[in-house]
Amino acid sequence: MNDTQNRDLENGGTAPGLPVPGRRAPGLYYKTILRLALPISLQNLIGFTVNFADNLMVGRLGDLAIAGVFIGNQIHSMVMFITSGIGATLVILATQYWGKQDIKSIRSLTAISLWASLGAGTIFSVLTAGFPGFIAGLLSNKGDVIEASVPYLRFIGLSFVFFTVSQVLIASQRSVEKVRFGMNIALITLTVNVGLNYCLIFGRLGFPALGVTGAALATLISRILECLVAALYVFRIDKRITLRLRDLGKLDPFLSFSLLKYGAPVVAGDIVWAANSFAYTAIVGRFTADIIASFNIAGMMNTMVYIWMSGLAAALGIMTGKLVGGGAPVAEIKAHAFRTQRFFPLVGLATGLFVFFFKGILISFYNISPEAALTAPQLLNILALTIVGTAYQMPGLGGLVKAGGNISFVFRNDFIFVFAVVIPSSIIAMLLKAPAWAVFLCLKCDQILKCFVAMVVINRFRWIKDLTRG
């Protein structure tokens, strides 16, 4: 797309070759969702593998090393929740503007999001890298686990500021359907991280064997490279948004207010999940190192499933936002929602069966104690069941209700389930000295219970709202 076409878009024109959202044939639903979802899921999978590579390679060092990395990865998850909230808001709003082909507004929204994400990343970097012992102590009361996590936290903390910037840049491209950009960036990051892990954890190719510290250092270097490559492309090469450094000082007041208004419940919802993740880690951290290792294995599989489901939900959100922002008839949006509710439960069932039958292969990758090997399959069996619920409620609430315009409902729903159901039931199970599988069931029960709420809210269709300035 050339500069003349970009100016036409800014003035309300239509981009050549881009289908009008409201005129998509019903048969294109599955083709479109897979076209968008596969690169997004692969990007998320590759990005997750950066941390998984640390986890897997450090796993060869034993239970205590795994537990130390587990603590560090939970802090990273909190950062990811905050950053994904900002990025998700950008995608929700920018996708609706993309339906109207308003590139100027997308450019301004990206600049505002970058400043917000940079601020959050800086705060987390300072706290984690500057006070690793204190942070680890909040998540575990085991002295050996805290000691093992401190060197990992010190270096992994420095990576947060780079990670937050790159994720917003990737979200900006996703909002205009350039979904392969994030996948390519993540692939570069993974390649660098795995290579450096091999060298720095085990001392290969003349490098010192740094163990857990080497894993964190490898992640830091790969995140810096990720940020530099993403910024180079977005600010110098991209021809769809054509963002430039000077645009970072052009913050549209109306869009700033929109991002704050609609972003507040999204970020608040991610803070709720960060609190849930914090509570999850604090509860699991009360077990012994071998049981923590079992939870870590189940957590890795849960994250992999989440990556697949969130990729599908993100693709669905792009489609929904473009339909609503582009002025598609309500009847077409309803048909879009009905197809979603038929398709995603089948995806969940297939994924749950996969986890159930192939859990032994995942466990075999870890060098864990006999007690950990006994507990891990129990946790994975529970996960296989809850995945079916995740596959319905996550795309339904995120890809339809939230992307369609009713952003605050998802936050309220998550808040109630986390603080009234998940955390209290898990704490009670811990106090009653319930077995690990029972605690894990309490931590995951909301994935089934939310389905009943989602079914009602989706089919009332009160979530269809145009959030653009038009």
KARADA-V54936 format. One record per helix or strand. SS is the DSSP state (a for helix, b for strand). FROM is the first residue (numbers start at 1). TO is the last residue. If there is no record, write none. Layout:
ss=SS from=FROM to=TO
ss=SS from=FROM to=TO
This chain:
ss=a from=3 to=10
ss=a from=21 to=23
ss=a from=28 to=61
ss=a from=63 to=100
ss=a from=103 to=130
ss=a from=132 to=139
ss=a from=143 to=158
ss=a from=160 to=175
ss=a from=180 to=202
ss=a from=212 to=237
ss=a from=245 to=249
ss=a from=253 to=284
ss=a from=289 to=325
ss=a from=330 to=364
ss=a from=370 to=402
ss=b from=405 to=405
ss=a from=407 to=431
ss=a from=436 to=444
ss=a from=446 to=460
ss=b from=464 to=464
